[in-house]
Amino acid sequence: MIDKYQRIDFRDQISNNKLRSFFLMIFIFVIIVLLGYVISMALEPGYFFIIMIFSIIFSLSYILISYYNSDKIALASVGAKQASREKYKQFYNSVESLTLASGLVMPKLYVMESESINAFASGRNPNHAVLCVTTGALKKLNKQELEGVLAHELSHIANYDIRYMTLVTVMVGIIAIISEIFLRSLWFKSSDKESKGNAIFILIGIALAILAPIVVYFVQLAISRKREYTADASAVQFTRYPPGLIEALKKIKSENISEKKISKAVAPLFFANPFKGMGSTHPPIEKRIEILERM
């Protein structure tokens, strides 16, 4: 049994969460292989390859368009405006000092009008990144707290989390499309003996096609939560001051503001879940605070 008061090294926290994210991703890949094997046994093997090729092309086309425009989509959806250095001097100074400490390229800075304390980072890589904070965060957080939040978001950029989660989304999308095509194809499948597949594999294939998209969706959420824990630990690495991030999380926890103008599609990008009672993409704030207090 692990002592809940045992100290945690942020380096161990980062490596452990990255490793767990990797194994969860491998699990999704295994589901793709298993689903492909069962479908190829239930139907003609060549038929599965046609489904696979179509699924990859469709999923990649849709996700890559979003991936290369992720920053523009996120900023436009919340009505964010580019921050001026004159008006938001502390914001600029904090990000500049953190990028120097972390070796990152300075992202473009944006501000969105909101009374809640929140922030998000987006962009396909550190050279094409944006960092946005709410006006509420700039008003309610002191220098150390704001730097903790900004360091967390810069960690997502440094860890290529947008790229990583895009790849996961592509894999989850492929499973969903394969399952849908397989289930629909059974309605048109010939019942003559020559084209009849193994009945057992067909039944297994139906069960997998129904359950696999649900299972991998929850795995995707688990990966998202692991990346949040990793970003918290990386923020401590950047700032060397856990209390800043801890106090920011405590202020967020005490807030009673639920965002209405934020789309659920971009909610996972945010530092804290913008919607009360819908926290599956983010770990509980209490758990994040507990881990940070042990660093």
C-alpha positions in Angstrom: 0.0 0.0 0.0 1.3 3.4 -1.0 1.5 6.1 1.7 -0.6 9.0 0.5 1.9 11.4 2.2 4.9 9.8 0.4 6.8 12.4 -1.6 6.5 12.3 -5.4 9.3 13.3 -7.7 7.9 15.3 -10.6 10.3 13.5 -13.0 8.8 10.1 -11.9 5.3 11.5 -12.3 6.1 12.7 -15.9 7.7 9.5 -17.0 5.0 7.2 -15.3 2.1 9.1 -16.9 3.8 9.2 -20.3 4.4 5.4 -20.1 0.8 4.8 -19.1 -0.4 6.9 -22.0 1.7 4.9 -24.3 0.3 1.6 -23.1 -3.2 2.8 -23.3 -2.5 3.8 -26.9 -1.0 0.3 -27.6 -4.3 -1.1 -26.2 -6.3 0.9 -28.8 -4.0 -0.4 -31.5 -4.6 -4.0 -30.3 -8.3 -3.4 -30.5 -7.9 -2.3 -34.2 -5.9 -5.5 -34.9 -8.3 -7.8 -33.1 -11.3 -6.2 -34.8 -9.6 -6.5 -38.2 -8.7 -10.2 -37.6 -12.3 -11.1 -36.5 -13.9 -9.2 -39.5 -11.5 -10.8 -41.9 -12.4 -14.3 -40.5 -16.1 -13.5 -40.6 -16.0 -12.1 -44.1 -13.5 -12.3 -47.0 -10.1 -11.0 -45.9 -10.0 -8.7 -48.9 -13.2 -7.1 -47.8 -11.7 -6.0 -44.5 -8.8 -4.3 -46.3 -11.2 -2.3 -48.3 -13.0 -1.2 -45.1 -9.6 -0.4 -43.5 -8.4 1.7 -46.4 -11.7 3.7 -46.5 -11.7 4.2 -42.7 -8.1 5.4 -42.6 -8.6 7.9 -45.5 -11.9 9.2 -44.1 -10.6 9.5 -40.5 -7.2 11.0 -41.5 -8.8 13.6 -43.8 -11.3 14.8 -41.2 -8.8 14.9 -38.3 -5.9 16.4 -40.2 -8.0 19.3 -41.3 -8.8 19.9 -37.7 -5.2 19.3 -36.6 -3.7 21.9 -38.9 -6.3 24.4 -38.0 -6.7 23.5 -34.3 -5.5 26.8 -33.0 -7.7 28.9 -35.3 -10.8 26.7 -34.6 -10.2 26.9 -30.8 -9.7 30.7 -30.8 -12.6 31.4 -33.0 -15.0 29.2 -31.0 -14.4 31.2 -27.8 -14.1 34.6 -29.4 -10.5 35.1 -28.2 -8.6 38.3 -29.1 -4.8 38.6 -29.5 -3.3 40.1 -26.4 -1.4 43.4 -26.7 1.9 43.7 -24.7 0.9 47.1 -23.5 -2.4 46.0 -21.9 -1.3 42.6 -20.7 2.3 43.2 -19.6 2.3 40.7 -16.7 0.9 38.0 -19.0 3.7 38.6 -21.6 6.4 38.8 -18.9 5.3 35.5 -17.3 5.2 33.6 -20.6 8.5 35.0 -21.7 10.2 33.9 -18.5 8.7 30.4 -18.6 9.6 29.9 -22.3 13.2 30.9 -21.5 13.3 28.5 -18.6 11.8 25.6 -20.6 13.5 26.3 -23.9 10.3 26.7 -25.8 9.4 29.2 -28.6 7.3 32.1 -27.5 3.7 31.2 -28.5 1.1 33.8 -29.7 -0.9 35.1 -26.7 -4.6 35.5 -26.7 -7.2 36.6 -24.1 -10.9 35.6 -23.9 -13.6 37.4 -22.0 -14.7 35.3 -19.1 -15.1 35.7 -15.4 -13.9 32.1 -14.7 -10.3 31.2 -14.1 -9.1 29.2 -17.1 -6.6 28.9 -20.0 -5.8 26.7 -22.9 -3.0 26.0 -25.4 -3.4 24.8 -29.0 -1.4 24.3 -32.1 0.2 21.4 -33.9 3.8 22.0 -32.6 5.8 24.5 -30.5 6.5 26.7 -33.6 2.7 27.0 -34.3 1.3 27.3 -30.8 -1.1 29.7 -29.2 -1.8 30.3 -25.5 -5.0 31.8 -24.3 -6.2 32.9 -20.8 -9.4 34.2 -19.5 -9.8 37.8 -18.2 -10.9 36.1 -15.0 -7.6 34.3 -14.6 -5.6 37.6 -15.2 -7.7 39.4 -12.5 -8.0 36.7 -9.9 -4.6 35.0 -9.9 -1.5 36.4 -8.4 1.9 36.2 -10.2 2.8 32.7 -8.9 -0.6 31.3 -9.5 -0.8 32.6 -13.0 2.7 31.2 -13.8 1.6 27.8 -12.5 -1.4 27.8 -14.9 0.7 29.1 -17.8 3.4 26.5 -17.2 0.8 23.8 -17.3 -0.4 25.0 -20.7 3.1 25.4 -22.0 3.8 21.8 -20.9 1.0 20.6 -23.2 2.9 22.4 -26.0 6.3 21.0 -25.0 4.9 17.5 -24.7 3.2 17.7 -28.1 -0.1 16.8 -26.5 -2.2 18.2 -29.4 -0.3 15.9 -31.8 -0.5 12.9 -29.5 -4.2 13.3 -28.8 -4.8 13.8 -32.6 -3.2 10.5 -33.3 -5.3 8.8 -30.6 -8.5 10.5 -32.1 -7.5 9.1 -35.5 -7.2 5.6 -34.1 -10.5 5.8 -32.2 -12.2 7.2 -35.4 -10.9 4.3 -37.4 -12.4 1.8 -35.0 -15.7 3.6 -35.0 -15.8 3.7 -38.8 -14.7 0.0 -39.2 -17.4 -1.0 -36.7 -20.1 1.0 -38.4 -19.3 -0.3 -41.9 -19.1 -3.9 -40.7 -22.4 -3.8 -39.0 -24.1 -2.2 -42.0 -22.5 -4.6 -44.4 -24.2 -7.6 -42.6 -27.6 -6.3 -43.9 -26.4 -6.8 -47.5 -24.4 -9.9 -47.0 -25.4 -12.8 -49.2 -26.7 -15.8 -47.3 -25.6 -18.4 -49.8 -23.2 -21.1 -48.6 -20.3 -20.0 -50.7 -20.1 -16.5 -49.2 -21.2 -17.5 -45.8 -18.6 -16.7 -43.2 -17.9 -18.5 -40.0 -21.0 -17.9 -37.8 -18.9 -17.8 -34.6 -16.7 -15.1 -36.0 -19.7 -13.1 -37.2 -21.2 -13.1 -33.7 -17.8 -12.2 -32.2 -17.4 -9.5 -34.8 -20.9 -8.0 -34.0 -20.1 -8.0 -30.3 -16.7 -6.3 -30.9 -18.1 -3.8 -33.4 -20.7 -2.7 -30.7 -18.3 -2.7 -27.7 -15.0 -1.6 -29.2 -16.0 2.0 -29.9 -17.3 2.4 -26.4 -14.2 0.8 -24.8 -11.7 2.9 -26.8 -13.7 6.1 -26.1 -13.2 5.5 -22.3 -9.5 4.7 -23.0 -9.2 8.0 -24.9 -10.6 9.8 -21.9 -8.1 8.0 -19.6 -5.3 9.1 -21.9 -6.5 12.7 -21.7 -6.5 12.5 -17.9 -2.9 11.1 -17.9 -1.8 14.0 -20.1 -3.3 16.5 -17.6 -1.4 14.9 -14.8 1.8 15.0 -16.9 1.3 18.7 -17.6 0.8 19.4 -13.9 4.1 17.7 -13.1 5.9 19.4 -16.1 4.6 22.8 -14.7 6.3 22.0 -11.4 9.5 21.2 -13.4 9.2 24.6 -15.2 8.4 26.8 -12.2 9.9 24.7 -9.3 7.0 26.1 -7.2 4.1 23.7 -6.8 2.1 26.0 -4.4 1.4 28.4 -7.3 -0.4 25.8 -9.3 -2.0 24.4 -6.1 -3.5 27.7 -5.1 -4.8 28.4 -8.6 -6.6 25.0 -8.6 -8.1 25.8 -5.2 -9.4 29.1 -6.5 -10.9 27.3 -9.5 -12.5 24.7 -7.2 -14.2 27.4 -5.1 -15.6 29.1 -8.2 -19.3 28.5 -9.1 -19.1 29.6 -12.8 -20.2 27.3 -15.6 -19.2 28.4 -19.1 -21.9 28.6 -21.7 -20.1 29.9 -24.8 -17.4 27.2 -24.8 -18.1 24.3 -27.2 -17.8 20.8 -25.7 -15.5 20.0 -28.6 -12.8 22.3 -27.3 -13.5 21.8 -23.6 -10.7 19.2 -23.3 -8.1 21.8 -24.3 -8.8 23.9 -21.2 -6.7 24.0 -18.0 -9.9 23.2 -15.9 -13.1 21.6 -17.1 -15.3 24.5 -18.2 -18.5 22.5 -17.5 -19.5 21.6 -13.9 -20.3 17.9 -13.6 -18.7 16.8 -16.9 -15.1 16.1 -15.9 -14.2 12.9 -17.7 -11.6 14.5 -19.8 -9.9 16.1 -16.7 -8.9 14.4 -13.5 -10.8 15.6 -10.3 -9.3 18.9 -9.1 -9.0 17.4 -5.6 -6.8 14.6 -6.9 -4.6 17.0 -8.9 -4.1 19.1 -5.7 -3.3 16.0 -3.6 -0.6 14.9 -6.1 0.9 18.4 -6.4 1.1 18.7 -2.6 3.3 15.6 -2.5 5.8 17.1 -4.9 
